[in-house]
Amino acid sequence: MQYMFDEVADSPSAEQEFQRLDNSLIMRGSALIALSLGVILTIVAFYIIDKHSESQYGIFGLLLAASTFSAFLMAAFALYLFKCQPQNRNLLYIGAILLTLSWVASALLVNTLWHEPEAAKRIMLIGFFIILLGWHTNLILLTIALSMILCSYWLIGTKAQNMSYLDQILSIVKFPLFIVIFYFTVRKLLSESKAKYIENIKLLKKLNDTLHIDELTQINNRKGFNRNLANSLQTAKRLKATLTLVILDIDYFKQYNDNLGHPQGDQCLKQFSAVLSDNCKRAVDSVSRIGGEEFAFILTGSDTEQACAFIDKLQRKMAEKAIIHPQSEVSEFVTFSAGIGQYDEATDDQESLYQKADRALYKAKEAGRNQ
């Protein structure tokens, strides 16, 4: 479950997730169309090879057969490239057009080689339904492909024997009817399913944010801290960058709560976390509440000296805030102590770095706090 939440959190936005889903559905649809066409072409190829000694197909028939199989292979290659480069939509349209041309050519091939217009029309009818189902998410693809199918179906229909002009018109009219039925039944169901999927993705992202955000202070909680620290350590190791972990603890906070009450203590935590988050401006840094009155900064690209300067700045900001602390032994206002640990790639992992900063915090408290 945690892996699923982290995977959702890593996706930049619901819009990009929607685009990824759309590409996935198009690729699945294209695979369905290609697989169906592959079966038909396999059957056609078998008859061509099996009956080559019994029939003379002529140069046109052989060229048409070669063009059909070539278009199919080029379509498969273009769609494979699109799968590898989903941002290049031109590859999708090229592959889709070639795949449709290959389907049309397979029907024309059957009609040309064996003079079977009814069999060719059935191939076109199968292609119509497969394409309608496979590319229903993309209206541009659907319009181009179905137009090619309908024109080819009409062309083959005009060559059918004993078929009047009225019969030809009626045979074409059924296709718009199929499209209407599809759009009001199957496509509506598929669209609702996709919308529900996107809604669930958004809910998962919202839930993921809730899991990693402290409810009181609205900054990262311990889960968020652990995740951010693991990611920051990987980044620092990969880029050979410096990294410091700072743990902060509000001085004499128990006495603050005992004297003023827990509701006022909650307000103090909110004000303190606001000062911290207001001064956490770099995108590579993060601030978290990791305990009751304990907070942490992850400062990527900062060494101990820079972290010290940053903490000095925070102490000045807290002094300016001037939150009254009637029971503090070091100041009349709320103060904090801090411990800094600098990451050493050779010896440190997530736990050892945390322990290093925690020991430094303990020394700051022993030395009189507010430092």
C-alpha angles and dihedrals in degrees: 000000000000090000090054091051092048091048091053091046091054092058108095099223146344089252092058090045088053090052091048090051091048091052090047092052091048091050092048090049092048090050090052092050093045092048092050092047090046090058091051093047090049090055092046091048091050092054092046092052095039095049101034092113094049100051137040106220098184130225093284093054093049092048090049090050091050091048092049095053092041092053090050093052093045090049091052090049093049092049090048089054090050090053088054093043106031092169090067101080092174089073089056094052093045091050093046094050092048091048091051091046089052091052092049091046091052090057092046088048092056090048093047099045101038103017092235106144092168092055090046091051090051090053089052091048091052089048091051093056095041092050091044089055098038100049101029091123094062116058094188093056091043093051094048096044097044092046089055091047094049094048091049092046090053091047092053091043092057089060095052113111121245092011115135125213090252091053090052092052092048091049090055096044092065091068096066087048090054090049092052092049091048094050094049095045122018099024091046089053092047092047091050090049091051092048090050090050092053090047090053090050090054091048091050091051090049091048090048090053090049091052092055100039125084108237096216102043100024093226127109116303126211092283090051090047093052092049094047093046092051091049093046092050091052090049093048091048094047095046096035088236130155119252134184131193117209122194117195129192127189109240117246093350093155089059089048091055094044092051102039102023134248097280089058089044089056090052090051091052090050092050092046093049090048090057090049096047093044088058096043095088105146117091091224093057128077138188126208141178103232100172143000098299096354122108136177139207123203107203112190115198093017127113128206094274093052091046090053091052089049092051091048088055091050091051090054090050091051090049089053089050088058099197105184115241110186095186103043117123095203105043144001087240134059111278135172140214123222139200124199128205122184118211117246111194092204097056111013135088129167095282097043092049090051091049090049092055091042092054089050089052090051090053090050090054092047090051092059106283127249090083 
